[in-house]
Amino acid sequence: MRVITYGTFDTLHYGHIRLLKRAHALGTHLTVALSTDAFNETKGKTAKFTWEQRKSDLEALSYVDEIIPEENWDQKLTDVKDHNIDIFTMGDDWVGKFDFLKEHCNVVYLERTQDISSTMIRNASKPSDDSEVNQGKQMDDSTKRTHEIHKITLDELTNPTGTLKTRRLFDELKSLQPAPLTREWLEAAILISIFRVARPMKTLVFINKLRAMAKTKDQKKQFEKFHADMAAYLSPIMITNHGYIEEQKAFGAQSHPEIWAGIKSHMKTLKAAGHKVFLNSGTLLGLVRDGKLIDHDNDIDIGLILDANSEDEAVIAWDKVTQELRGMGILSEEMSEPQNGMLRLKHIAGYTVDVFPAWFADNKVYVFPHTFGEIEPKDVYPFRTCKITGLDQPAKPEKMLAINYGPGWDKKDPLWKFVRPAGFDSFLKKVSHLK
């Protein structure tokens, strides 16, 4: 069943989206006759956006199958015939006006969404802080289009339809990337990725850039609302430094005794084989800062001090440890990546257990992938016993955590994004041959 509807669709909003979605639901193919700029002039109407821009907005909606120009009042009958239309539909503010088409197709008048219109949005809208509109200047085409995409994504965030053609929007937005990045561009890029549940690492970088842009109290409040709305949209999934994870599979939703029992078992096995192992990274951070595993975390981190006094010796020792643990049968073979500086042990209660190499050289400590010579061996070994778990941790864990997570390590931050020190590039290159 082929459906057709008409309109200007300027400043696309959720009322438009709701109407178009219902129009498509009447059949299997929806054609939108989009009023041209010239036709709008004859109606005494001036659209904020050009026909091409409005067409691009509509093309981003998965339930719009075809767009044709509406050039005059009298073309409707011709359109119905030329496009083999079965159903003609308009908003109920046009009731009775197109009944003459009933001889050729079904005519349906859909209830319009109350309290929303393009005119209302234009009259009520305020320019964003970082756009040239705010300075009373004419926006260039790139800024205008970014503003449009930003509006479309915010509408989808607050009134989800699940029908945006996000790949097309993302490709277009990427071509519009400004320098420096603006708030509107960042928010649109973040939301498109969130809608697609894609590009978690890059999206987390963008979220942190957006947060860093919020300087004033009002800007910080605006960011907090954006982040809260984004998190609500994603739920029951959340975005973390490990990617998108299900809330129910994060530590905050689980009982921890079985997990700690498994960690103790693994560390006991490694110690019995003569290895110095300690609680590391997120696992260490949770214990020192929160007294438990981090709520939004979903893996276990262990450091293993290699028998090595240089980077080259560490590469050889890492290969030896890999073969040894493989022979012990405690490796998760399909998930271990020794060539990337990470071994994965057998799962504990469904959670991964990652082992990372550490070594001392020239009175400096190297713990892949976060600590590159900033602390001394005495800050790590002899180990301190964790009062909560009875397991080994660095002698001065706060020093290592400050390196790993930065000066704000003692404050909870689900949006934290890890950046590996460039100094480890040489080590990674040398272990890249390992299997």
N, C-alpha and C positions, 0 to 999 in steps of 0.2 A: 504494500500500500504506500503510495507516494503522497507526501504532505507538503504544503507550501504555506509560508507566512511572510509578512512584509513588515518593514520598519527601518528606522534610522540607526538604532542601536548605538547611540553616542554615549560615551562614558559607560561602558558595559558594567552592569551591576547584577546583584543576585536576583532581582525581579526579572530582568531579561533572561538570565540563565534558567530560572524556574519555568518561565513561559516556554522557552525553547526546548527544554527537557520534556515538558508535557506534550509539546507539539510533536516531537519525535516519537513519543510513546504512542501516539495515535496510529502510527504506521510503521514502516520499515526504512523509509528514506525521507529526509527532511531537506527541502530546498528553501533557502532564505533569499527573498528579493530585497536587496539592501538599497535604500534610497541614495541616489547619487547626490553629489554636492550641488549640481545644477538644479536637480529636481527640488532639493530642499530650499533653494533660493526662491523658486516659484511658490513655495508654501510659506514663504516669509520666515524660514527657519535657517539658522546658521549653526552647523554642527561644530563642536570643539575640535573633532578629529576628522581628517580627510576620509574619503571613501576607501582608499587603499588601507589606511590604518585601521578603520573599523572592520574592514574585510579580514585583515590579519587577525584581529581579536576573535572574530567568529570562527575562523579556521582553526583556532586553538581548542575549540570545543568539539569533543568526539561525536556528539550527536548532531552536529551540523554537517550534512553530507555534500551540499552544493550551495554555492552562492552566485546569484545573478544580479545584475543592476536593475533597480526600479527607477525608470526614467520618466514616467508619467502616470496619471491616475487611471488611464484607460487600458493599460496593458494587461490587467489581471485575467480577463477572459482568454486573451491570446496565450498567456503563460500557462493557464490551466490546460489548454489544448496542446500546446507545443511540448509541454513537459509531462504529459500523461498523468495529470494530478487527480488523485482520488479524493483527497480531503483538503479543503481550504480552511485555514484557521487564523483567527486574530484575537486580540484581547477583547473582553466584554464591554469595553467602552465604545466598540464599533457595532454593537448588537443591531441587527437589521439592515446595516448599510450594504452588506454584500450578499443579501439573500437572492439576488438575481442570478448568482452563480449556481444555485441549487439545481438548476436544470442540467448542469454539466458535472457536478461533483457534490460531495457532502460538504456542508459549511458548519464549522464548529467555532463557537465563541468561548474562549477560555477566560476564567476569572483572573484578573490582574492582581499582582501582589500589592497590598496596600502600603502606604507611607514610604514609597520609594519611587524615584524617577530620576532620569538623567538631569533634568532641570534642578531638582532639589539638591542633587550632589554638587552640581556646578555652583549653585548659589551658596551652599554651605561649606564648600571645600576651602581649605587653607593651604597655601604652598608649603612644601616641606622645608626644613631649616637649611638643607644643603643644596637646594635647587636655585637656579637663576631666576625662577618665577618669584621666589621670595625677595629678590632684590629688584623687582620690577623690570627685569630684562626679558627679552624674547628668548625662549628656550630653543636650542637647535633641535633638529629632527631626532638625533640620538637620545637626547634628554627627554624629549616628548614621548618617544616610544618606550623608553625605560619607565617613565611615569605611568604609562598605560599598562605595561606588563605588571608593574608593582601593584596597581589597583586590582587587576585581575587576580593576582595571587592572594592578595589580602581578602578579597571577596570569597575565594575558595577556602581560605583558612577559617573564616568566620561562618560561612554557609557552605559546607562541603558538598560537592556533587560527585566527585570522583571521575569526572568526565573531561578534564582538561587534557589537551594533547601536549603533555609536559615536555616530551623530547623536542618538539618543534619550538616550543617557547624557550627551552634551554639553549638551543642552538642560536636562536635569534638574540637572546640576552647576552650570550657569550660574544657575539659580534659587536655588541654595544658597550662592552666593558670599558669604563672610563678610567682615567688616571688623574688623580687618585680615586680609589673606589668611593662611591657615595653610599649613604645609608639606604636609599631606595634600591639601588642596584644590588647591594648585599642582601637586603631583606628578600627581594624577589628571587635571587639565586639560591638562598637558603631554603625558601619555601618550595621552589620547584624540586629541589633535591629531596626535601622532606616528603612531598607528595609522591615522589617516585621511590622512596626508601632507597636512595642511591647515593653514591659518593660520600660516605660518612666522614672520612678523614678530611677531605677538602671542605665539606660543609662545617665541620667543627672548627676549622681554621677561620672560615668566614664568620661564624658565630662569635668567635673571640675577637676578630677584627671589629665587628659591630659593637661588641661590648666595650672595646677600648675607645671607640668614638664617643661614647656617652660620658660627657664630662660634667655637665650640670646635674642638679638634682632632678629636674624634669626629664632630661634625656635618659638618666639612669632608670627613672620610673617607667619611661616609654619602653626601654629595652626589656625591663623585667616583665612588662605586660606582653610584649612580643614573644619572649621566651616561654612564658607561661602558656600562652595560646598555642604556640608551636608544640610544646610538650603535651598539651591536652589533645591536640590533633593526632599526635603519634601514638599515644597510649592505646594499648598496653605494650607498645614498643618504646624504647628510649634510645637516644643517641649518646654514645660514650666514646672514650679514647679507644675502645675495642671494637667500635662500629655500632651497628644497630643490634640491640639485644632485647629479649623479652623481659619485662619487669619480673615475671614470676620465676625466671631462671637466674636472676641476679641474687647475690648473697643476702640482700635485705629481705627477701621473701622465703629464706630457707633457715632450717635449724642447723647450727654449726658443729655440734659434737662429733658427728660422723665425719665431717670434713677435716676437723683437727686430728681425729684419730688416724685418718688416712695420711695426712701430712707427716705426722709423727712416724708412721710406719715407713714411708719413703725416706725420710731423713735418717732414720735408724739404719736402714739398709745401706744407704750411701756412706754413713759414718763407719759402719762395720767393714766396708770395703776400703777404708783408709782415707776417705775424702773429707775435707773440711767444708761443710755446707751451712748456710745461714738463711734466715728469712730475708726476703729481698723485695724491693719495689713496692707494688700495691699492697702485698700481704704485710710487709713491714710497716708501711704507712698506716694501714688500718689499725694495727695493734698499738702503735705508738700514739697516734692521734685520737682514735675512736675507741680503743680498747676492744676491738672486734674486727672482723672482716668488713671491708667497705661495702656499704649497701648497694651501690651501683656497679660493683666489680663482679667479675664472673670467671676469674682464673687465679691460680696459685703461683707465686713467684719464689724461686729458690736460687741463691747464688752458690757457685761451687769454685773454691779457690784452687787454681791449677798449680801443679808443681812446675813453676816457670819463673824466670827472672828477666824476661824480655818478651817483646811481642812475638818474635820468631819462635821462641821456645813455647809461648802460649799456643801458637797455632799447632805445633807438634803435639803438645799435651792435650789440646782439645780433641784432636783426632783420636788420640789414645783413649781418652775418656769415652768418646762416642762408641768405639769398638768394645770397650769394657762393659758399658751399660747395656749395649746390644746383647753381649754374651750373657749378661745376668738376666735377660728377659724382662726388664722393667721398662724398656722404651716403648712408646707408642710409635712404631716404625713409620706408619703412613702419615703421621703429623709432625714428626721431628724434622728440623731443618738445620743440621749442623753447619751447612754452608752459609747460613744466615745468622749464625751465632746463637742458636736456640735448640735445645733438646726438649722433647715433651715426654714425660713419664706416663705410665698407665693412669687413666682417669680416676679421680676420687669422687664418688657420689655423682658422677656425671660431669665433673668439672676438670678442666685441663690443668696440668701441673708443668710449668715451664722452668727449665734449668738454664741459667746463663753463666758464662765463664767469667772468672775474675782472676787477676794475678797482681803480684807486687813487683815493681821494677824501679830501681834508683830511688828508693824510699817514697815511692808514689803508688797509689792504688788505682787499678783499672777494673771497673765492673761494667761489662758490656750489658746494655747499650747506653748507660747513663753517666757513669763516673769516669772521667778521663784525667787522672792524675791530680785532682784538686785536693785530695786528702791523703793522710799518711797511713801506713800499715797499722800503727798503734790505734788508729781510729776504728779499725775493723777487727783486728785479732790481737790477743785472745778475745773470744766472743763473750758477750754478756748473755746471761740466761733470761729469757722473757718470763716475767713474773706471772703472766696470764696463762701461757701455754707450756712453759718449761722447755721451750725450744731455743736454739741458738740464734742470736741476732748480732749485728755489728756492735763493737764495744761502745761506740758513740753513734747510735742510729740517727740522731738528729742531724749530725753533720752530713751523712750520706743522703738523707731525705731532702736537705736544703739544696744539695746538688741536683738530685733527681727531679724534684718538683718545684724548685725555685723558692724565693723568700716567703711566699705565702703558703708553704706546704702544710702549716698547722691549721689551715682553714678549709673546710669542705668545699670542693669545687667540681661538680659533675661535668663541667664543660672544659676541664683541663685537657690540654693537648700536648702530648710528648713530642719533643724534637731531639733527634739523636745528634750528639756532638760530631762534627765533621772529622774530628781526630780519629774516629774509629773506621774511617773509610779504608785505611791501609790494612787494618786487621781483617775487615770483611773481604777485601780483595784476595788476601792470602788464604782465607778459609773457603773461598768460593768453589774450590775443586772437591771439597768433601762431600760425601754421600751418606 
